[in-house]
Amino acid sequence: MTTAAIFHDAAMEYYDLGKIAKAKENTDIYEDYLQKAYVLSKEAALKGQADITDTFWKYVYTRSAA
């Protein structure tokens, strides 16, 4: 598993936790999780761009970060 994939998976977990917090009306926790998800997703996109051999996933990470 590449570093970009690890960052992406962690970002998606934070996003899911954020959705759960929002459903429970914990807006502070929701915003915190979304901020963490964004930072990790951005890092995944940057790491994916650096990996030239992995042509498909670098675009997926970039789109996910957006």
mmJSON file of the N, C-alpha and C atoms, coordinates in Angstrom:
{"data_MODEL":{"atom_site":{
"group_PDB":["ATOM","ATOM","ATOM","ATOM","ATOM","ATOM","ATOM","ATOM","ATOM","ATOM","ATOM","ATOM","ATOM","ATOM","ATOM","ATOM","ATOM","ATOM","ATOM","ATOM","ATOM","ATOM","ATOM","ATOM","ATOM","ATOM","ATOM","ATOM","ATOM","ATOM","ATOM","ATOM","ATOM","ATOM","ATOM","ATOM","ATOM","ATOM","ATOM","ATOM","ATOM","ATOM","ATOM","ATOM","ATOM","ATOM","ATOM","ATOM","ATOM","ATOM","ATOM","ATOM","ATOM","ATOM","ATOM","ATOM","ATOM","ATOM","ATOM","ATOM","ATOM","ATOM","ATOM","ATOM","ATOM","ATOM","ATOM","ATOM","ATOM","ATOM","ATOM","ATOM","ATOM","ATOM","ATOM","ATOM","ATOM","ATOM","ATOM","ATOM","ATOM","ATOM","ATOM","ATOM","ATOM","ATOM","ATOM","ATOM","ATOM","ATOM","ATOM","ATOM","ATOM","ATOM","ATOM","ATOM","ATOM","ATOM","ATOM","ATOM","ATOM","ATOM","ATOM","ATOM","ATOM","ATOM","ATOM","ATOM","ATOM","ATOM","ATOM","ATOM","ATOM","ATOM","ATOM","ATOM","ATOM","ATOM","ATOM","ATOM","ATOM","ATOM","ATOM","ATOM","ATOM","ATOM","ATOM","ATOM","ATOM","ATOM","ATOM","ATOM","ATOM","ATOM","ATOM","ATOM","ATOM","ATOM","ATOM","ATOM","ATOM","ATOM","ATOM","ATOM","ATOM","ATOM","ATOM","ATOM","ATOM","ATOM","ATOM","ATOM","ATOM","ATOM","ATOM","ATOM","ATOM","ATOM","ATOM","ATOM","ATOM","ATOM","ATOM","ATOM","ATOM","ATOM","ATOM","ATOM","ATOM","ATOM","ATOM","ATOM","ATOM","ATOM","ATOM","ATOM","ATOM","ATOM","ATOM","ATOM","ATOM","ATOM","ATOM","ATOM","ATOM","ATOM","ATOM","ATOM","ATOM","ATOM","ATOM","ATOM","ATOM","ATOM","ATOM","ATOM","ATOM","ATOM"],
"id":[1,2,3,4,5,6,7,8,9,10,11,12,13,14,15,16,17,18,19,20,21,22,23,24,25,26,27,28,29,30,31,32,33,34,35,36,37,38,39,40,41,42,43,44,45,46,47,48,49,50,51,52,53,54,55,56,57,58,59,60,61,62,63,64,65,66,67,68,69,70,71,72,73,74,75,76,77,78,79,80,81,82,83,84,85,86,87,88,89,90,91,92,93,94,95,96,97,98,99,100,101,102,103,104,105,106,107,108,109,110,111,112,113,114,115,116,117,118,119,120,121,122,123,124,125,126,127,128,129,130,131,132,133,134,135,136,137,138,139,140,141,142,143,144,145,146,147,148,149,150,151,152,153,154,155,156,157,158,159,160,161,162,163,164,165,166,167,168,169,170,171,172,173,174,175,176,177,178,179,180,181,182,183,184,185,186,187,188,189,190,191,192,193,194,195,196,197,198],
"type_symbol":["N","C","C","N","C","C","N","C","C","N","C","C","N","C","C","N","C","C","N","C","C","N","C","C","N","C","C","N","C","C","N","C","C","N","C","C","N","C","C","N","C","C","N","C","C","N","C","C","N","C","C","N","C","C","N","C","C","N","C","C","N","C","C","N","C","C","N","C","C","N","C","C","N","C","C","N","C","C","N","C","C","N","C","C","N","C","C","N","C","C","N","C","C","N","C","C","N","C","C","N","C","C","N","C","C","N","C","C","N","C","C","N","C","C","N","C","C","N","C","C","N","C","C","N","C","C","N","C","C","N","C","C","N","C","C","N","C","C","N","C","C","N","C","C","N","C","C","N","C","C","N","C","C","N","C","C","N","C","C","N","C","C","N","C","C","N","C","C","N","C","C","N","C","C","N","C","C","N","C","C","N","C","C","N","C","C","N","C","C","N","C","C","N","C","C","N","C","C"],
"label_atom_id":["N","CA","C","N","CA","C","N","CA","C","N","CA","C","N","CA","C","N","CA","C","N","CA","C","N","CA","C","N","CA","C","N","CA","C","N","CA","C","N","CA","C","N","CA","C","N","CA","C","N","CA","C","N","CA","C","N","CA","C","N","CA","C","N","CA","C","N","CA","C","N","CA","C","N","CA","C","N","CA","C","N","CA","C","N","CA","C","N","CA","C","N","CA","C","N","CA","C","N","CA","C","N","CA","C","N","CA","C","N","CA","C","N","CA","C","N","CA","C","N","CA","C","N","CA","C","N","CA","C","N","CA","C","N","CA","C","N","CA","C","N","CA","C","N","CA","C","N","CA","C","N","CA","C","N","CA","C","N","CA","C","N","CA","C","N","CA","C","N","CA","C","N","CA","C","N","CA","C","N","CA","C","N","CA","C","N","CA","C","N","CA","C","N","CA","C","N","CA","C","N","CA","C","N","CA","C","N","CA","C","N","CA","C","N","CA","C","N","CA","C","N","CA","C","N","CA","C","N","CA","C"],
"label_alt_id":[null,null,null,null,null,null,null,null,null,null,null,null,null,null,null,null,null,null,null,null,null,null,null,null,null,null,null,null,null,null,null,null,null,null,null,null,null,null,null,null,null,null,null,null,null,null,null,null,null,null,null,null,null,null,null,null,null,null,null,null,null,null,null,null,null,null,null,null,null,null,null,null,null,null,null,null,null,null,null,null,null,null,null,null,null,null,null,null,null,null,null,null,null,null,null,null,null,null,null,null,null,null,null,null,null,null,null,null,null,null,null,null,null,null,null,null,null,null,null,null,null,null,null,null,null,null,null,null,null,null,null,null,null,null,null,null,null,null,null,null,null,null,null,null,null,null,null,null,null,null,null,null,null,null,null,null,null,null,null,null,null,null,null,null,null,null,null,null,null,null,null,null,null,null,null,null,null,null,null,null,null,null,null,null,null,null,null,null,null,null,null,null,null,null,null,null,null,null],
"label_comp_id":["MET","MET","MET","THR","THR","THR","THR","THR","THR","ALA","ALA","ALA","ALA","ALA","ALA","ILE","ILE","ILE","PHE","PHE","PHE","HIS","HIS","HIS","ASP","ASP","ASP","ALA","ALA","ALA","ALA","ALA","ALA","MET","MET","MET","GLU","GLU","GLU","TYR","TYR","TYR","TYR","TYR","TYR","ASP","ASP","ASP","LEU","LEU","LEU","GLY","GLY","GLY","LYS","LYS","LYS","ILE","ILE","ILE","ALA","ALA","ALA","LYS","LYS","LYS","ALA","ALA","ALA","LYS","LYS","LYS","GLU","GLU","GLU","ASN","ASN","ASN","THR","THR","THR","ASP","ASP","ASP","ILE","ILE","ILE","TYR","TYR","TYR","GLU","GLU","GLU","ASP","ASP","ASP","TYR","TYR","TYR","LEU","LEU","LEU","GLN","GLN","GLN","LYS","LYS","LYS","ALA","ALA","ALA","TYR","TYR","TYR","VAL","VAL","VAL","LEU","LEU","LEU","SER","SER","SER","LYS","LYS","LYS","GLU","GLU","GLU","ALA","ALA","ALA","ALA","ALA","ALA","LEU","LEU","LEU","LYS","LYS","LYS","GLY","GLY","GLY","GLN","GLN","GLN","ALA","ALA","ALA","ASP","ASP","ASP","ILE","ILE","ILE","THR","THR","THR","ASP","ASP","ASP","THR","THR","THR","PHE","PHE","PHE","TRP","TRP","TRP","LYS","LYS","LYS","TYR","TYR","TYR","VAL","VAL","VAL","TYR","TYR","TYR","THR","THR","THR","ARG","ARG","ARG","SER","SER","SER","ALA","ALA","ALA","ALA","ALA","ALA"],
"label_asym_id":["A","A","A","A","A","A","A","A","A","A","A","A","A","A","A","A","A","A","A","A","A","A","A","A","A","A","A","A","A","A","A","A","A","A","A","A","A","A","A","A","A","A","A","A","A","A","A","A","A","A","A","A","A","A","A","A","A","A","A","A","A","A","A","A","A","A","A","A","A","A","A","A","A","A","A","A","A","A","A","A","A","A","A","A","A","A","A","A","A","A","A","A","A","A","A","A","A","A","A","A","A","A","A","A","A","A","A","A","A","A","A","A","A","A","A","A","A","A","A","A","A","A","A","A","A","A","A","A","A","A","A","A","A","A","A","A","A","A","A","A","A","A","A","A","A","A","A","A","A","A","A","A","A","A","A","A","A","A","A","A","A","A","A","A","A","A","A","A","A","A","A","A","A","A","A","A","A","A","A","A","A","A","A","A","A","A","A","A","A","A","A","A","A","A","A","A","A","A"],
"label_entity_id":["1","1","1","1","1","1","1","1","1","1","1","1","1","1","1","1","1","1","1","1","1","1","1","1","1","1","1","1","1","1","1","1","1","1","1","1","1","1","1","1","1","1","1","1","1","1","1","1","1","1","1","1","1","1","1","1","1","1","1","1","1","1","1","1","1","1","1","1","1","1","1","1","1","1","1","1","1","1","1","1","1","1","1","1","1","1","1","1","1","1","1","1","1","1","1","1","1","1","1","1","1","1","1","1","1","1","1","1","1","1","1","1","1","1","1","1","1","1","1","1","1","1","1","1","1","1","1","1","1","1","1","1","1","1","1","1","1","1","1","1","1","1","1","1","1","1","1","1","1","1","1","1","1","1","1","1","1","1","1","1","1","1","1","1","1","1","1","1","1","1","1","1","1","1","1","1","1","1","1","1","1","1","1","1","1","1","1","1","1","1","1","1","1","1","1","1","1","1"],
"label_seq_id":[1,1,1,2,2,2,3,3,3,4,4,4,5,5,5,6,6,6,7,7,7,8,8,8,9,9,9,10,10,10,11,11,11,12,12,12,13,13,13,14,14,14,15,15,15,16,16,16,17,17,17,18,18,18,19,19,19,20,20,20,21,21,21,22,22,22,23,23,23,24,24,24,25,25,25,26,26,26,27,27,27,28,28,28,29,29,29,30,30,30,31,31,31,32,32,32,33,33,33,34,34,34,35,35,35,36,36,36,37,37,37,38,38,38,39,39,39,40,40,40,41,41,41,42,42,42,43,43,43,44,44,44,45,45,45,46,46,46,47,47,47,48,48,48,49,49,49,50,50,50,51,51,51,52,52,52,53,53,53,54,54,54,55,55,55,56,56,56,57,57,57,58,58,58,59,59,59,60,60,60,61,61,61,62,62,62,63,63,63,64,64,64,65,65,65,66,66,66],
"pdbx_PDB_ins_code":[null,null,null,null,null,null,null,null,null,null,null,null,null,null,null,null,null,null,null,null,null,null,null,null,null,null,null,null,null,null,null,null,null,null,null,null,null,null,null,null,null,null,null,null,null,null,null,null,null,null,null,null,null,null,null,null,null,null,null,null,null,null,null,null,null,null,null,null,null,null,null,null,null,null,null,null,null,null,null,null,null,null,null,null,null,null,null,null,null,null,null,null,null,null,null,null,null,null,null,null,null,null,null,null,null,null,null,null,null,null,null,null,null,null,null,null,null,null,null,null,null,null,null,null,null,null,null,null,null,null,null,null,null,null,null,null,null,null,null,null,null,null,null,null,null,null,null,null,null,null,null,null,null,null,null,null,null,null,null,null,null,null,null,null,null,null,null,null,null,null,null,null,null,null,null,null,null,null,null,null,null,null,null,null,null,null,null,null,null,null,null,null,null,null,null,null,null,null],
"Cartn_x":[0.852,0.0,0.906,0.608,1.423,1.069,1.939,1.692,0.441,0.267,-0.921,-2.193,-2.181,-3.357,-3.652,-2.615,-2.804,-3.414,-2.879,-3.443,-4.891,-5.165,-6.523,-7.501,-7.104,-7.974,-8.255,-7.218,-7.406,-8.337,-8.19,-9.06,-10.509,-10.75,-12.119,-12.707,-11.865,-12.353,-12.746,-11.914,-12.261,-13.534,-13.7,-14.917,-16.149,-16.041,-17.165,-17.459,-16.411,-16.613,-17.256,-16.893,-17.499,-18.98,-19.353,-20.78,-21.557,-20.959,-21.608,-21.772,-20.704,-20.777,-21.836,-21.955,-22.97,-24.375,-24.56,-25.869,-26.24,-25.211,-25.454,-25.445,-25.386,-25.423,-24.245,-23.078,-21.836,-21.052,-21.395,-20.812,-19.322,-18.867,-17.438,-16.614,-17.071,-16.369,-16.455,-17.608,-17.798,-16.787,-16.653,-15.719,-14.271,-13.952,-12.599,-12.274,-13.194,-12.974,-12.87,-13.697,-13.62,-12.309,-11.82,-10.529,-9.409,-9.431,-8.425,-8.534,-9.745,-9.95,-9.409,-9.639,-9.154,-7.626,-6.983,-5.519,-4.938,-5.479,-4.982,-5.262,-6.412,-6.745,-5.832,-5.528,-4.598,-3.211,-2.759,-1.463,-1.459,-2.571,-2.677,-2.572,-3.21,-3.149,-1.728,-1.042,0.333,1.271,1.104,1.937,1.636,0.367,-0.016,0.573,0.679,1.274,2.757,3.42,4.848,5.135,4.147,4.336,3.987,4.978,4.775,4.228,4.575,4.161,2.672,2.062,0.646,-0.201,-0.515,-1.16,-2.642,-3.33,-4.77,-5.092,-4.488,-4.865,-4.495,-3.463,-3.109,-4.226,-4.996,-6.128,-7.324,-7.484,-8.572,-8.349,-7.119,-6.818,-7.017,-6.615,-6.79,-8.265,-9.068,-10.511,-11.147,-10.712,-11.254,-10.925,-9.738,-9.35,-10.184,-10.569,-11.375,-12.751],
"Cartn_y":[-1.169,0.0,1.244,2.167,3.366,4.374,5.328,6.378,7.169,7.431,8.169,7.399,6.1,5.279,5.277,5.245,5.276,6.605,7.716,9.028,9.125,8.606,8.671,7.867,6.673,5.846,6.522,7.114,7.817,9.011,9.734,10.878,10.44,9.336,8.847,8.402,7.851,7.478,8.717,9.758,11.007,11.617,11.531,12.049,11.301,9.985,9.191,9.531,9.687,10.071,11.449,12.323,13.649,13.589,12.732,12.582,12.056,11.147,10.611,11.716,12.521,13.623,14.642,14.904,15.85,15.312,14.017,13.411,13.509,13.501,13.633,15.093,16.01,17.449,17.962,17.36,17.826,18.603,19.861,20.633,20.902,21.091,21.33,20.108,18.953,17.71,17.456,17.734,17.574,18.411,19.678,20.555,20.108,19.629,19.142,17.931,16.978,15.797,16.155,17.079,17.473,18.179,18.984,19.645,18.605,17.614,16.548,15.757,15.475,14.735,15.513,16.82,17.658,17.659,17.824,17.864,16.535,15.439,14.125,13.849,14.272,14.078,14.902,16.101,16.957,16.317,15.779,15.098,13.869,13.143,11.976,12.396,13.504,13.995,14.405,15.065,15.484,14.291,13.315,12.103,11.308,11.281,10.557,11.181,12.502,13.189,12.861,12.631,12.337,10.919,10.038,8.642,8.514,8.564,8.572,7.24,6.135,4.826,4.572,5.241,5.02,6.087,5.907,6.957,7.116,6.055,6.144,6.806,6.305,6.74,8.174,8.709,10.095,11.057,10.728,11.571,11.361,10.157,9.877,10.644,10.636,11.348,12.854,13.374,14.794,15.166,14.352,14.624,14.496,13.522,13.333,14.521,15.056,16.213,17.435,17.524,18.669,18.583],
"Cartn_z":[0.0,0.0,0.0,-0.861,-0.968,0.127,0.312,1.297,0.939,-0.34,-0.778,-0.435,-0.62,-0.31,1.186,1.99,3.44,3.869,3.331,3.64,3.179,1.996,1.457,2.319,2.705,3.55,4.896,5.482,6.752,6.572,5.468,5.196,5.063,4.405,4.245,5.583,6.471,7.796,8.597,8.525,9.219,8.647,7.339,6.714,7.226,7.298,7.815,9.275,10.08,11.476,11.565,10.659,10.617,10.308,9.37,9.049,10.251,11.005,12.201,13.25,13.425,14.386,13.978,12.686,12.208,12.48,12.281,12.541,14.022,14.873,16.311,16.756,15.785,16.009,16.828,16.652,17.265,16.205,16.018,14.915,15.096,16.335,16.558,16.171,16.574,16.241,14.743,14.155,12.708,11.932,12.294,11.59,11.782,12.976,13.249,12.376,12.306,11.476,9.994,9.542,8.138,7.819,8.744,8.541,8.452,9.325,9.287,7.989,7.569,6.323,5.137,5.131,4.034,3.964,5.109,5.136,4.671,5.15,4.742,3.268,2.796,1.393,0.498,0.937,0.187,0.131,1.255,1.279,0.372,0.367,-0.519,-1.976,-2.32,-3.694,-4.061,-3.147,-3.422,-3.525,-2.642,-2.697,-3.964,-4.363,-5.577,-6.824,-6.828,-7.978,-8.096,-6.972,-6.979,-7.474,-7.376,-7.79,-9.268,-10.101,-11.561,-12.069,-11.429,-11.922,-11.725,-10.791,-10.468,-11.161,-12.425,-13.212,-12.91,-12.531,-12.294,-10.959,-9.885,-8.548,-8.249,-8.909,-8.589,-8.972,-9.974,-10.357,-9.431,-8.94,-8.001,-6.706,-6.205,-4.954,-5.141,-6.289,-6.564,-6.589,-7.231,-7.299,-5.93,-5.153,-3.817,-2.911,-3.055,-2.25,-2.602,-3.854,-4.278,-3.676],
"occupancy":[1.0,1.0,1.0,1.0,1.0,1.0,1.0,1.0,1.0,1.0,1.0,1.0,1.0,1.0,1.0,1.0,1.0,1.0,1.0,1.0,1.0,1.0,1.0,1.0,1.0,1.0,1.0,1.0,1.0,1.0,1.0,1.0,1.0,1.0,1.0,1.0,1.0,1.0,1.0,1.0,1.0,1.0,1.0,1.0,1.0,1.0,1.0,1.0,1.0,1.0,1.0,1.0,1.0,1.0,1.0,1.0,1.0,1.0,1.0,1.0,1.0,1.0,1.0,1.0,1.0,1.0,1.0,1.0,1.0,1.0,1.0,1.0,1.0,1.0,1.0,1.0,1.0,1.0,1.0,1.0,1.0,1.0,1.0,1.0,1.0,1.0,1.0,1.0,1.0,1.0,1.0,1.0,1.0,1.0,1.0,1.0,1.0,1.0,1.0,1.0,1.0,1.0,1.0,1.0,1.0,1.0,1.0,1.0,1.0,1.0,1.0,1.0,1.0,1.0,1.0,1.0,1.0,1.0,1.0,1.0,1.0,1.0,1.0,1.0,1.0,1.0,1.0,1.0,1.0,1.0,1.0,1.0,1.0,1.0,1.0,1.0,1.0,1.0,1.0,1.0,1.0,1.0,1.0,1.0,1.0,1.0,1.0,1.0,1.0,1.0,1.0,1.0,1.0,1.0,1.0,1.0,1.0,1.0,1.0,1.0,1.0,1.0,1.0,1.0,1.0,1.0,1.0,1.0,1.0,1.0,1.0,1.0,1.0,1.0,1.0,1.0,1.0,1.0,1.0,1.0,1.0,1.0,1.0,1.0,1.0,1.0,1.0,1.0,1.0,1.0,1.0,1.0,1.0,1.0,1.0,1.0,1.0,1.0],
"B_iso_or_equiv":[0.0,0.0,0.0,0.0,0.0,0.0,0.0,0.0,0.0,0.0,0.0,0.0,0.0,0.0,0.0,0.0,0.0,0.0,0.0,0.0,0.0,0.0,0.0,0.0,0.0,0.0,0.0,0.0,0.0,0.0,0.0,0.0,0.0,0.0,0.0,0.0,0.0,0.0,0.0,0.0,0.0,0.0,0.0,0.0,0.0,0.0,0.0,0.0,0.0,0.0,0.0,0.0,0.0,0.0,0.0,0.0,0.0,0.0,0.0,0.0,0.0,0.0,0.0,0.0,0.0,0.0,0.0,0.0,0.0,0.0,0.0,0.0,0.0,0.0,0.0,0.0,0.0,0.0,0.0,0.0,0.0,0.0,0.0,0.0,0.0,0.0,0.0,0.0,0.0,0.0,0.0,0.0,0.0,0.0,0.0,0.0,0.0,0.0,0.0,0.0,0.0,0.0,0.0,0.0,0.0,0.0,0.0,0.0,0.0,0.0,0.0,0.0,0.0,0.0,0.0,0.0,0.0,0.0,0.0,0.0,0.0,0.0,0.0,0.0,0.0,0.0,0.0,0.0,0.0,0.0,0.0,0.0,0.0,0.0,0.0,0.0,0.0,0.0,0.0,0.0,0.0,0.0,0.0,0.0,0.0,0.0,0.0,0.0,0.0,0.0,0.0,0.0,0.0,0.0,0.0,0.0,0.0,0.0,0.0,0.0,0.0,0.0,0.0,0.0,0.0,0.0,0.0,0.0,0.0,0.0,0.0,0.0,0.0,0.0,0.0,0.0,0.0,0.0,0.0,0.0,0.0,0.0,0.0,0.0,0.0,0.0,0.0,0.0,0.0,0.0,0.0,0.0,0.0,0.0,0.0,0.0,0.0,0.0],
"pdbx_formal_charge":[null,null,null,null,null,null,null,null,null,null,null,null,null,null,null,null,null,null,null,null,null,null,null,null,null,null,null,null,null,null,null,null,null,null,null,null,null,null,null,null,null,null,null,null,null,null,null,null,null,null,null,null,null,null,null,null,null,null,null,null,null,null,null,null,null,null,null,null,null,null,null,null,null,null,null,null,null,null,null,null,null,null,null,null,null,null,null,null,null,null,null,null,null,null,null,null,null,null,null,null,null,null,null,null,null,null,null,null,null,null,null,null,null,null,null,null,null,null,null,null,null,null,null,null,null,null,null,null,null,null,null,null,null,null,null,null,null,null,null,null,null,null,null,null,null,null,null,null,null,null,null,null,null,null,null,null,null,null,null,null,null,null,null,null,null,null,null,null,null,null,null,null,null,null,null,null,null,null,null,null,null,null,null,null,null,null,null,null,null,null,null,null,null,null,null,null,null,null],
"auth_seq_id":[1,1,1,2,2,2,3,3,3,4,4,4,5,5,5,6,6,6,7,7,7,8,8,8,9,9,9,10,10,10,11,11,11,12,12,12,13,13,13,14,14,14,15,15,15,16,16,16,17,17,17,18,18,18,19,19,19,20,20,20,21,21,21,22,22,22,23,23,23,24,24,24,25,25,25,26,26,26,27,27,27,28,28,28,29,29,29,30,30,30,31,31,31,32,32,32,33,33,33,34,34,34,35,35,35,36,36,36,37,37,37,38,38,38,39,39,39,40,40,40,41,41,41,42,42,42,43,43,43,44,44,44,45,45,45,46,46,46,47,47,47,48,48,48,49,49,49,50,50,50,51,51,51,52,52,52,53,53,53,54,54,54,55,55,55,56,56,56,57,57,57,58,58,58,59,59,59,60,60,60,61,61,61,62,62,62,63,63,63,64,64,64,65,65,65,66,66,66],
"auth_comp_id":["MET","MET","MET","THR","THR","THR","THR","THR","THR","ALA","ALA","ALA","ALA","ALA","ALA","ILE","ILE","ILE","PHE","PHE","PHE","HIS","HIS","HIS","ASP","ASP","ASP","ALA","ALA","ALA","ALA","ALA","ALA","MET","MET","MET","GLU","GLU","GLU","TYR","TYR","TYR","TYR","TYR","TYR","ASP","ASP","ASP","LEU","LEU","LEU","GLY","GLY","GLY","LYS","LYS","LYS","ILE","ILE","ILE","ALA","ALA","ALA","LYS","LYS","LYS","ALA","ALA","ALA","LYS","LYS","LYS","GLU","GLU","GLU","ASN","ASN","ASN","THR","THR","THR","ASP","ASP","ASP","ILE","ILE","ILE","TYR","TYR","TYR","GLU","GLU","GLU","ASP","ASP","ASP","TYR","TYR","TYR","LEU","LEU","LEU","GLN","GLN","GLN","LYS","LYS","LYS","ALA","ALA","ALA","TYR","TYR","TYR","VAL","VAL","VAL","LEU","LEU","LEU","SER","SER","SER","LYS","LYS","LYS","GLU","GLU","GLU","ALA","ALA","ALA","ALA","ALA","ALA","LEU","LEU","LEU","LYS","LYS","LYS","GLY","GLY","GLY","GLN","GLN","GLN","ALA","ALA","ALA","ASP","ASP","ASP","ILE","ILE","ILE","THR","THR","THR","ASP","ASP","ASP","THR","THR","THR","PHE","PHE","PHE","TRP","TRP","TRP","LYS","LYS","LYS","TYR","TYR","TYR","VAL","VAL","VAL","TYR","TYR","TYR","THR","THR","THR","ARG","ARG","ARG","SER","SER","SER","ALA","ALA","ALA","ALA","ALA","ALA"],
"auth_asym_id":["A","A","A","A","A","A","A","A","A","A","A","A","A","A","A","A","A","A","A","A","A","A","A","A","A","A","A","A","A","A","A","A","A","A","A","A","A","A","A","A","A","A","A","A","A","A","A","A","A","A","A","A","A","A","A","A","A","A","A","A","A","A","A","A","A","A","A","A","A","A","A","A","A","A","A","A","A","A","A","A","A","A","A","A","A","A","A","A","A","A","A","A","A","A","A","A","A","A","A","A","A","A","A","A","A","A","A","A","A","A","A","A","A","A","A","A","A","A","A","A","A","A","A","A","A","A","A","A","A","A","A","A","A","A","A","A","A","A","A","A","A","A","A","A","A","A","A","A","A","A","A","A","A","A","A","A","A","A","A","A","A","A","A","A","A","A","A","A","A","A","A","A","A","A","A","A","A","A","A","A","A","A","A","A","A","A","A","A","A","A","A","A","A","A","A","A","A","A"],
"auth_atom_id":["N","CA","C","N","CA","C","N","CA","C","N","CA","C","N","CA","C","N","CA","C","N","CA","C","N","CA","C","N","CA","C","N","CA","C","N","CA","C","N","CA","C","N","CA","C","N","CA","C","N","CA","C","N","CA","C","N","CA","C","N","CA","C","N","CA","C","N","CA","C","N","CA","C","N","CA","C","N","CA","C","N","CA","C","N","CA","C","N","CA","C","N","CA","C","N","CA","C","N","CA","C","N","CA","C","N","CA","C","N","CA","C","N","CA","C","N","CA","C","N","CA","C","N","CA","C","N","CA","C","N","CA","C","N","CA","C","N","CA","C","N","CA","C","N","CA","C","N","CA","C","N","CA","C","N","CA","C","N","CA","C","N","CA","C","N","CA","C","N","CA","C","N","CA","C","N","CA","C","N","CA","C","N","CA","C","N","CA","C","N","CA","C","N","CA","C","N","CA","C","N","CA","C","N","CA","C","N","CA","C","N","CA","C","N","CA","C","N","CA","C","N","CA","C","N","CA","C","N","CA","C"],
"pdbx_PDB_model_num":[1,1,1,1,1,1,1,1,1,1,1,1,1,1,1,1,1,1,1,1,1,1,1,1,1,1,1,1,1,1,1,1,1,1,1,1,1,1,1,1,1,1,1,1,1,1,1,1,1,1,1,1,1,1,1,1,1,1,1,1,1,1,1,1,1,1,1,1,1,1,1,1,1,1,1,1,1,1,1,1,1,1,1,1,1,1,1,1,1,1,1,1,1,1,1,1,1,1,1,1,1,1,1,1,1,1,1,1,1,1,1,1,1,1,1,1,1,1,1,1,1,1,1,1,1,1,1,1,1,1,1,1,1,1,1,1,1,1,1,1,1,1,1,1,1,1,1,1,1,1,1,1,1,1,1,1,1,1,1,1,1,1,1,1,1,1,1,1,1,1,1,1,1,1,1,1,1,1,1,1,1,1,1,1,1,1,1,1,1,1,1,1,1,1,1,1,1,1]
}}}
